[in-house]
Amino acid sequence: MGSATFLEVVLAILLPPLGVFLRYGCGVEFWIDLLLTILGYIPGIIYAIYVLVA
């Protein structure tokens, strides 16, 4: 796990859409994560970490 990935995971915990945006831009992953974060903060975090680590 590189330092860039570590920073993205930390941002994904604090503000999930931002961590995903840094890696994928305004792609489908970002919009799914934004929707999940709006519906519930924890699902947004789980999806963001899944997308960034997998």
PQR file with spaces between the fields and no chain letter, atoms N, CA, C, O and H, PARSE charges and radii, in Angstrom:
ATOM       1  N    MET     1       0.856   -1.171    0.000 -0.4000 1.5000
ATOM       2  CA   MET     1       0.000    0.000    0.000 -0.0000 2.0000
ATOM       3  C    MET     1       0.897    1.226    0.000  0.5500 1.7000
ATOM       4  O    MET     1       1.643    1.456    0.951 -0.5500 1.4000
ATOM       5  N    GLY     2       0.824    2.011   -1.063 -0.4000 1.5000
ATOM       6  CA   GLY     2       1.653    3.194   -1.182 -0.0000 2.0000
ATOM       7  C    GLY     2       1.105    4.360   -0.389  0.5500 1.7000
ATOM       8  O    GLY     2       0.000    4.298    0.150 -0.5500 1.4000
ATOM       9  H    GLY     2       0.218    1.824   -1.835  0.4000 1.0000
ATOM      10  N    SER     3       1.885    5.420   -0.322 -0.4000 1.5000
ATOM      11  CA   SER     3       1.452    6.588    0.445 -0.0000 2.0000
ATOM      12  C    SER     3       0.253    7.267   -0.205  0.5500 1.7000
ATOM      13  O    SER     3      -0.587    7.832    0.496 -0.5500 1.4000
ATOM      14  H    SER     3       2.783    5.471   -0.760  0.4000 1.0000
ATOM      15  N    ALA     4       0.156    7.222   -1.541 -0.4000 1.5000
ATOM      16  CA   ALA     4      -0.998    7.819   -2.213 -0.0000 2.0000
ATOM      17  C    ALA     4      -2.271    7.053   -1.876  0.5500 1.7000
ATOM      18  O    ALA     4      -3.314    7.661   -1.637 -0.5500 1.4000
ATOM      19  H    ALA     4       0.838    6.763   -2.111  0.4000 1.0000
ATOM      20  N    THR     5      -2.196    5.732   -1.854 -0.4000 1.5000
ATOM      21  CA   THR     5      -3.363    4.920   -1.500 -0.0000 2.0000
ATOM      22  C    THR     5      -3.741    5.152   -0.046  0.5500 1.7000
ATOM      23  O    THR     5      -4.925    5.230    0.281 -0.5500 1.4000
ATOM      24  H    THR     5      -1.348    5.238   -2.049  0.4000 1.0000
ATOM      25  N    PHE     6      -2.746    5.264    0.833 -0.4000 1.5000
ATOM      26  CA   PHE     6      -3.022    5.526    2.247 -0.0000 2.0000
ATOM      27  C    PHE     6      -3.748    6.851    2.407  0.5500 1.7000
ATOM      28  O    PHE     6      -4.711    6.939    3.169 -0.5500 1.4000
ATOM      29  H    PHE     6      -1.784    5.201    0.567  0.4000 1.0000
ATOM      30  N    LEU     7      -3.302    7.883    1.701 -0.4000 1.5000
ATOM      31  CA   LEU     7      -3.956    9.189    1.778 -0.0000 2.0000
ATOM      32  C    LEU     7      -5.387    9.113    1.249  0.5500 1.7000
ATOM      33  O    LEU     7      -6.292    9.720    1.822 -0.5500 1.4000
ATOM      34  H    LEU     7      -2.519    7.811    1.082  0.4000 1.0000
ATOM      35  N    GLU     8      -5.598    8.374    0.164 -0.4000 1.5000
ATOM      36  CA   GLU     8      -6.951    8.230   -0.378 -0.0000 2.0000
ATOM      37  C    GLU     8      -7.868    7.506    0.596  0.5500 1.7000
ATOM      38  O    GLU     8      -9.041    7.860    0.713 -0.5500 1.4000
ATOM      39  H    GLU     8      -4.864    7.881   -0.302  0.4000 1.0000
ATOM      40  N    VAL     9      -7.353    6.492    1.300 -0.4000 1.5000
ATOM      41  CA   VAL     9      -8.175    5.758    2.269 -0.0000 2.0000
ATOM      42  C    VAL     9      -8.512    6.652    3.456  0.5500 1.7000
ATOM      43  O    VAL     9      -9.638    6.617    3.952 -0.5500 1.4000
ATOM      44  H    VAL     9      -6.400    6.204    1.204  0.4000 1.0000
ATOM      45  N    VAL    10      -7.559    7.448    3.915 -0.4000 1.5000
ATOM      46  CA   VAL    10      -7.842    8.378    5.022 -0.0000 2.0000
ATOM      47  C    VAL    10      -8.906    9.382    4.593  0.5500 1.7000
ATOM      48  O    VAL    10      -9.834    9.660    5.354 -0.5500 1.4000
ATOM      49  H    VAL    10      -6.644    7.477    3.512  0.4000 1.0000
ATOM      50  N    LEU    11      -8.786    9.926    3.394 -0.4000 1.5000
ATOM      51  CA   LEU    11      -9.806   10.848    2.894 -0.0000 2.0000
ATOM      52  C    LEU    11     -11.147   10.148    2.705  0.5500 1.7000
ATOM      53  O    LEU    11     -12.199   10.757    2.895 -0.5500 1.4000
ATOM      54  H    LEU    11      -8.032    9.700    2.776  0.4000 1.0000
ATOM      55  N    ALA    12     -11.113    8.869    2.330 -0.4000 1.5000
ATOM      56  CA   ALA    12     -12.357    8.115    2.157 -0.0000 2.0000
ATOM      57  C    ALA    12     -13.070    7.920    3.486  0.5500 1.7000
ATOM      58  O    ALA    12     -14.297    7.831    3.521 -0.5500 1.4000
ATOM      59  H    ALA    12     -10.259    8.374    2.176  0.4000 1.0000
ATOM      60  N    ILE    13     -12.323    7.855    4.571 -0.4000 1.5000
ATOM      61  CA   ILE    13     -12.946    7.720    5.881 -0.0000 2.0000
ATOM      62  C    ILE    13     -13.525    9.063    6.335  0.5500 1.7000
ATOM      63  O    ILE    13     -14.618    9.114    6.897 -0.5500 1.4000
ATOM      64  H    ILE    13     -11.326    7.928    4.542  0.4000 1.0000
ATOM      65  N    LEU    14     -12.790   10.139    6.088 -0.4000 1.5000
ATOM      66  CA   LEU    14     -13.253   11.458    6.519 -0.0000 2.0000
ATOM      67  C    LEU    14     -14.355   12.008    5.623  0.5500 1.7000
ATOM      68  O    LEU    14     -15.372   12.500    6.113 -0.5500 1.4000
ATOM      69  H    LEU    14     -11.902   10.098    5.631  0.4000 1.0000
ATOM      70  N    LEU    15     -14.156   11.926    4.319 -0.4000 1.5000
ATOM      71  CA   LEU    15     -15.126   12.426    3.345 -0.0000 2.0000
ATOM      72  C    LEU    15     -15.106   11.485    2.140  0.5500 1.7000
ATOM      73  O    LEU    15     -14.343   11.696    1.197 -0.5500 1.4000
ATOM      74  H    LEU    15     -13.330   11.526    3.920  0.4000 1.0000
ATOM      75  N    PRO    16     -15.941   10.451    2.169 -0.5600 1.5000
ATOM      76  CA   PRO    16     -15.863    9.368    1.176  0.2800 2.0000
ATOM      77  C    PRO    16     -15.847    9.798   -0.291  0.5500 1.7000
ATOM      78  O    PRO    16     -15.022    9.280   -1.043 -0.5500 1.4000
ATOM      79  N    PRO    17     -16.709   10.713   -0.742 -0.5600 1.5000
ATOM      80  CA   PRO    17     -16.669   11.053   -2.167  0.2800 2.0000
ATOM      81  C    PRO    17     -15.343   11.694   -2.603  0.5500 1.7000
ATOM      82  O    PRO    17     -14.928   11.533   -3.751 -0.5500 1.4000
ATOM      83  N    LEU    18     -14.693   12.402   -1.712 -0.4000 1.5000
ATOM      84  CA   LEU    18     -13.429   13.049   -2.067 -0.0000 2.0000
ATOM      85  C    LEU    18     -12.337   12.027   -2.353  0.5500 1.7000
ATOM      86  O    LEU    18     -11.580   12.181   -3.312 -0.5500 1.4000
ATOM      87  H    LEU    18     -15.030   12.533   -0.780  0.4000 1.0000
ATOM      88  N    GLY    19     -12.249   10.991   -1.537 -0.4000 1.5000
ATOM      89  CA   GLY    19     -11.261    9.948   -1.772 -0.0000 2.0000
ATOM      90  C    GLY    19     -11.464    9.247   -3.103  0.5500 1.7000
ATOM      91  O    GLY    19     -10.500    8.955   -3.810 -0.5500 1.4000
ATOM      92  H    GLY    19     -12.864   10.866   -0.758  0.4000 1.0000
ATOM      93  N    VAL    20     -12.716    8.977   -3.445 -0.4000 1.5000
ATOM      94  CA   VAL    20     -13.018    8.317   -4.717 -0.0000 2.0000
ATOM      95  C    VAL    20     -12.793    9.278   -5.881  0.5500 1.7000
ATOM      96  O    VAL    20     -12.316    8.867   -6.939 -0.5500 1.4000
ATOM      97  H    VAL    20     -13.499    9.214   -2.871  0.4000 1.0000
ATOM      98  N    PHE    21     -13.129   10.536   -5.698 -0.4000 1.5000
ATOM      99  CA   PHE    21     -12.937   11.537   -6.752 -0.0000 2.0000
ATOM     100  C    PHE    21     -11.469   11.690   -7.124  0.5500 1.7000
ATOM     101  O    PHE    21     -11.140   11.850   -8.300 -0.5500 1.4000
ATOM     102  H    PHE    21     -13.517   10.870   -4.839  0.4000 1.0000
ATOM     103  N    LEU    22     -10.589   11.643   -6.137 -0.4000 1.5000
ATOM     104  CA   LEU    22      -9.164   11.790   -6.421 -0.0000 2.0000
ATOM     105  C    LEU    22      -8.642   10.660   -7.306  0.5500 1.7000
ATOM     106  O    LEU    22      -7.721   10.875   -8.094 -0.5500 1.4000
ATOM     107  H    LEU    22     -10.856   11.513   -5.182  0.4000 1.0000
ATOM     108  N    ARG    23      -9.203    9.483   -7.192 -0.4000 1.5000
ATOM     109  CA   ARG    23      -8.742    8.348   -8.006 -0.0000 2.0000
ATOM     110  C    ARG    23      -9.472    8.265   -9.341  0.5500 1.7000
ATOM     111  O    ARG    23      -8.833    8.037  -10.368 -0.5500 1.4000
ATOM     112  H    ARG    23      -9.951    9.309   -6.551  0.4000 1.0000
ATOM     113  N    TYR    24     -10.808    8.445   -9.358 -0.4000 1.5000
ATOM     114  CA   TYR    24     -11.606    8.172  -10.554 -0.0000 2.0000
ATOM     115  C    TYR    24     -12.199    9.405  -11.221  0.5500 1.7000
ATOM     116  O    TYR    24     -12.775    9.287  -12.303 -0.5500 1.4000
ATOM     117  H    TYR    24     -11.327    8.630   -8.523  0.4000 1.0000
ATOM     118  N    GLY    25     -12.081   10.564  -10.625 -0.4000 1.5000
ATOM     119  CA   GLY    25     -12.711   11.756  -11.194 -0.0000 2.0000
ATOM     120  C    GLY    25     -14.223   11.657  -11.065  0.5500 1.7000
ATOM     121  O    GLY    25     -14.733   11.098  -10.094 -0.5500 1.4000
ATOM     122  H    GLY    25     -11.613   10.659   -9.746  0.4000 1.0000
ATOM     123  N    CYS    26     -14.936   12.195  -12.039 -0.4000 1.5000
ATOM     124  CA   CYS    26     -16.404   12.184  -11.995 -0.0000 2.0000
ATOM     125  C    CYS    26     -16.973   10.959  -12.690  0.5500 1.7000
ATOM     126  O    CYS    26     -17.952   11.058  -13.430 -0.5500 1.4000
ATOM     127  H    CYS    26     -14.521   12.649  -12.828  0.4000 1.0000
ATOM     128  N    GLY    27     -16.365    9.814  -12.456 -0.4000 1.5000
ATOM     129  CA   GLY    27     -16.843    8.570  -13.047 -0.0000 2.0000
ATOM     130  C    GLY    27     -18.022    8.000  -12.283  0.5500 1.7000
ATOM     131  O    GLY    27     -18.523    8.603  -11.334 -0.5500 1.4000
ATOM     132  H    GLY    27     -15.570    9.734  -11.855  0.4000 1.0000
ATOM     133  N    VAL    28     -18.446    6.841  -12.709 -0.4000 1.5000
ATOM     134  CA   VAL    28     -19.591    6.162  -12.095 -0.0000 2.0000
ATOM     135  C    VAL    28     -19.317    5.870  -10.617  0.5500 1.7000
ATOM     136  O    VAL    28     -20.216    5.985   -9.784 -0.5500 1.4000
ATOM     137  H    VAL    28     -18.039    6.351  -13.479  0.4000 1.0000
ATOM     138  N    GLU    29     -18.081    5.495  -10.293 -0.4000 1.5000
ATOM     139  CA   GLU    29     -17.738    5.184   -8.898 -0.0000 2.0000
ATOM     140  C    GLU    29     -17.995    6.375   -7.983  0.5500 1.7000
ATOM     141  O    GLU    29     -18.496    6.212   -6.871 -0.5500 1.4000
ATOM     142  H    GLU    29     -17.350    5.401  -10.969  0.4000 1.0000
ATOM     143  N    PHE    30     -17.651    7.574   -8.453 -0.4000 1.5000
ATOM     144  CA   PHE    30     -17.869    8.783   -7.657 -0.0000 2.0000
ATOM     145  C    PHE    30     -19.350    9.008   -7.389  0.5500 1.7000
ATOM     146  O    PHE    30     -19.738    9.291   -6.256 -0.5500 1.4000
ATOM     147  H    PHE    30     -17.244    7.707   -9.357  0.4000 1.0000
ATOM     148  N    TRP    31     -20.176    8.885   -8.413 -0.4000 1.5000
ATOM     149  CA   TRP    31     -21.605    9.157   -8.251 -0.0000 2.0000
ATOM     150  C    TRP    31     -22.283    8.113   -7.365  0.5500 1.7000
ATOM     151  O    TRP    31     -23.173    8.447   -6.583 -0.5500 1.4000
ATOM     152  H    TRP    31     -19.861    8.655   -9.334  0.4000 1.0000
ATOM     153  N    ILE    32     -21.867    6.855   -7.484 -0.4000 1.5000
ATOM     154  CA   ILE    32     -22.411    5.819   -6.603 -0.0000 2.0000
ATOM     155  C    ILE    32     -22.035    6.122   -5.161  0.5500 1.7000
ATOM     156  O    ILE    32     -22.865    6.012   -4.258 -0.5500 1.4000
ATOM     157  H    ILE    32     -21.144    6.584   -8.119  0.4000 1.0000
ATOM     158  N    ASP    33     -20.774    6.505   -4.948 -0.4000 1.5000
ATOM     159  CA   ASP    33     -20.324    6.800   -3.590 -0.0000 2.0000
ATOM     160  C    ASP    33     -21.016    8.035   -3.035  0.5500 1.7000
ATOM     161  O    ASP    33     -21.365    8.065   -1.855 -0.5500 1.4000
ATOM     162  H    ASP    33     -20.100    6.593   -5.682  0.4000 1.0000
ATOM     163  N    LEU    34     -21.218    9.041   -3.854 -0.4000 1.5000
ATOM     164  CA   LEU    34     -21.917   10.245   -3.398 -0.0000 2.0000
ATOM     165  C    LEU    34     -23.347    9.913   -2.981  0.5500 1.7000
ATOM     166  O    LEU    34     -23.816   10.389   -1.947 -0.5500 1.4000
ATOM     167  H    LEU    34     -20.934    9.016   -4.812  0.4000 1.0000
ATOM     168  N    LEU    35     -24.036    9.105   -3.771 -0.4000 1.5000
ATOM     169  CA   LEU    35     -25.401    8.699   -3.437 -0.0000 2.0000
ATOM     170  C    LEU    35     -25.433    7.899   -2.139  0.5500 1.7000
ATOM     171  O    LEU    35     -26.290    8.130   -1.287 -0.5500 1.4000
ATOM     172  H    LEU    35     -23.654    8.718   -4.610  0.4000 1.0000
ATOM     173  N    LEU    36     -24.490    6.947   -1.986 -0.4000 1.5000
ATOM     174  CA   LEU    36     -24.451    6.155   -0.760 -0.0000 2.0000
ATOM     175  C    LEU    36     -24.119    7.016    0.452  0.5500 1.7000
ATOM     176  O    LEU    36     -24.638    6.772    1.542 -0.5500 1.4000
ATOM     177  H    LEU    36     -23.793    6.759   -2.678  0.4000 1.0000
ATOM     178  N    THR    37     -23.265    8.015    0.278 -0.4000 1.5000
ATOM     179  CA   THR    37     -22.919    8.905    1.391 -0.0000 2.0000
ATOM     180  C    THR    37     -24.114    9.765    1.779  0.5500 1.7000
ATOM     181  O    THR    37     -24.325   10.029    2.963 -0.5500 1.4000
ATOM     182  H    THR    37     -22.843    8.213   -0.607  0.4000 1.0000
ATOM     183  N    ILE    38     -24.891   10.201    0.806 -0.4000 1.5000
ATOM     184  CA   ILE    38     -26.091   10.986    1.110 -0.0000 2.0000
ATOM     185  C    ILE    38     -27.114   10.128    1.840  0.5500 1.7000
ATOM     186  O    ILE    38     -27.765   10.587    2.779 -0.5500 1.4000
ATOM     187  H    ILE    38     -24.719    9.987   -0.156  0.4000 1.0000
ATOM     188  N    LEU    39     -27.254    8.874    1.401 -0.4000 1.5000
ATOM     189  CA   LEU    39     -28.228    7.983    2.040 -0.0000 2.0000
ATOM     190  C    LEU    39     -27.781    7.527    3.420  0.5500 1.7000
ATOM     191  O    LEU    39     -28.613    7.263    4.288 -0.5500 1.4000
ATOM     192  H    LEU    39     -26.725    8.501    0.639  0.4000 1.0000
ATOM     193  N    GLY    40     -26.488    7.433    3.626 -0.4000 1.5000
ATOM     194  CA   GLY    40     -25.959    7.012    4.922 -0.0000 2.0000
ATOM     195  C    GLY    40     -24.445    7.092    4.894  0.5500 1.7000
ATOM     196  O    GLY    40     -23.814    6.597    3.961 -0.5500 1.4000
ATOM     197  H    GLY    40     -25.812    7.647    2.921  0.4000 1.0000
ATOM     198  N    TYR    41     -23.871    7.694    5.882 -0.4000 1.5000
ATOM     199  CA   TYR    41     -22.434    7.945    5.889 -0.0000 2.0000
ATOM     200  C    TYR    41     -21.616    6.649    5.873  0.5500 1.7000
ATOM     201  O    TYR    41     -20.617    6.553    5.160 -0.5500 1.4000
ATOM     202  H    TYR    41     -24.383    8.096    6.640  0.4000 1.0000
ATOM     203  N    ILE    42     -22.039    5.656    6.655 -0.4000 1.5000
ATOM     204  CA   ILE    42     -21.291    4.396    6.766 -0.0000 2.0000
ATOM     205  C    ILE    42     -21.275    3.628    5.436  0.5500 1.7000
ATOM     206  O    ILE    42     -20.210    3.144    5.053 -0.5500 1.4000
ATOM     207  H    ILE    42     -22.851    5.733    7.234  0.4000 1.0000
ATOM     208  N    PRO    43     -22.389    3.489    4.715 -0.5600 1.5000
ATOM     209  CA   PRO    43     -22.310    2.819    3.414  0.2800 2.0000
ATOM     210  C    PRO    43     -21.372    3.535    2.439  0.5500 1.7000
ATOM     211  O    PRO    43     -20.706    2.888    1.630 -0.5500 1.4000
ATOM     212  N    GLY    44     -21.320    4.848    2.511 -0.4000 1.5000
ATOM     213  CA   GLY    44     -20.400    5.605    1.664 -0.0000 2.0000
ATOM     214  C    GLY    44     -18.958    5.289    1.977  0.5500 1.7000
ATOM     215  O    GLY    44     -18.137    5.153    1.069 -0.5500 1.4000
ATOM     216  H    GLY    44     -21.861    5.373    3.168  0.4000 1.0000
ATOM     217  N    ILE    45     -18.637    5.169    3.266 -0.4000 1.5000
ATOM     218  CA   ILE    45     -17.271    4.836    3.681 -0.0000 2.0000
ATOM     219  C    ILE    45     -16.911    3.424    3.226  0.5500 1.7000
ATOM     220  O    ILE    45     -15.826    3.198    2.690 -0.5500 1.4000
ATOM     221  H    ILE    45     -19.304    5.279    4.004  0.4000 1.0000
ATOM     222  N    ILE    46     -17.812    2.488    3.438 -0.4000 1.5000
ATOM     223  CA   ILE    46     -17.538    1.096    3.066 -0.0000 2.0000
ATOM     224  C    ILE    46     -17.309    0.984    1.565  0.5500 1.7000
ATOM     225  O    ILE    46     -16.361    0.327    1.136 -0.5500 1.4000
ATOM     226  H    ILE    46     -18.694    2.672    3.873  0.4000 1.0000
ATOM     227  N    TYR    47     -18.153    1.609    0.767 -0.4000 1.5000
ATOM     228  CA   TYR    47     -17.990    1.535   -0.681 -0.0000 2.0000
ATOM     229  C    TYR    47     -16.700    2.228   -1.129  0.5500 1.7000
ATOM     230  O    TYR    47     -15.995    1.716   -1.998 -0.5500 1.4000
ATOM     231  H    TYR    47     -18.923    2.143    1.116  0.4000 1.0000
ATOM     232  N    ALA    48     -16.389    3.376   -0.550 -0.4000 1.5000
ATOM     233  CA   ALA    48     -15.176    4.093   -0.926 -0.0000 2.0000
ATOM     234  C    ALA    48     -13.927    3.265   -0.647  0.5500 1.7000
ATOM     235  O    ALA    48     -13.035    3.180   -1.492 -0.5500 1.4000
ATOM     236  H    ALA    48     -16.962    3.793    0.157  0.4000 1.0000
ATOM     237  N    ILE    49     -13.859    2.658    0.530 -0.4000 1.5000
ATOM     238  CA   ILE    49     -12.700    1.843    0.865 -0.0000 2.0000
ATOM     239  C    ILE    49     -12.638    0.626   -0.046  0.5500 1.7000
ATOM     240  O    ILE    49     -11.555    0.241   -0.488 -0.5500 1.4000
ATOM     241  H    ILE    49     -14.583    2.728    1.216  0.4000 1.0000
ATOM     242  N    TYR    50     -13.773    0.019   -0.333 -0.4000 1.5000
ATOM     243  CA   TYR    50     -13.808   -1.144   -1.238 -0.0000 2.0000
ATOM     244  C    TYR    50     -13.270   -0.770   -2.618  0.5500 1.7000
ATOM     245  O    TYR    50     -12.457   -1.495   -3.191 -0.5500 1.4000
ATOM     246  H    TYR    50     -14.653    0.332    0.026  0.4000 1.0000
ATOM     247  N    VAL    51     -13.727    0.362   -3.145 -0.4000 1.5000
ATOM     248  CA   VAL    51     -13.313    0.790   -4.484 -0.0000 2.0000
ATOM     249  C    VAL    51     -11.823    1.141   -4.508  0.5500 1.7000
ATOM     250  O    VAL    51     -11.133    0.835   -5.481 -0.5500 1.4000
ATOM     251  H    VAL    51     -14.388    0.951   -2.680  0.4000 1.0000
ATOM     252  N    LEU    52     -11.327    1.771   -3.462 -0.4000 1.5000
ATOM     253  CA   LEU    52      -9.939    2.229   -3.459 -0.0000 2.0000
ATOM     254  C    LEU    52      -8.953    1.086   -3.212  0.5500 1.7000
ATOM     255  O    LEU    52      -7.849    1.094   -3.757 -0.5500 1.4000
ATOM     256  H    LEU    52     -11.887    2.020   -2.671  0.4000 1.0000
ATOM     257  N    VAL    53      -9.335    0.121   -2.409 -0.4000 1.5000
ATOM     258  CA   VAL    53      -8.401   -0.959   -2.051 -0.0000 2.0000
ATOM     259  C    VAL    53      -8.469   -2.110   -3.059  0.5500 1.7000
ATOM     260  O    VAL    53      -7.450   -2.738   -3.346 -0.5500 1.4000
ATOM     261  H    VAL    53     -10.232    0.115   -1.966  0.4000 1.0000
ATOM     262  N    ALA    54      -9.642   -2.387   -3.591 -0.4000 1.5000
ATOM     263  CA   ALA    54      -9.797   -3.528   -4.512 -0.0000 2.0000
ATOM     264  C    ALA    54      -9.204   -3.261   -5.863  0.5500 1.7000
ATOM     265  O    ALA    54      -9.256   -4.122   -6.741 -0.5500 1.4000
ATOM     266  H    ALA    54     -10.470   -1.877   -3.359  0.4000 1.0000
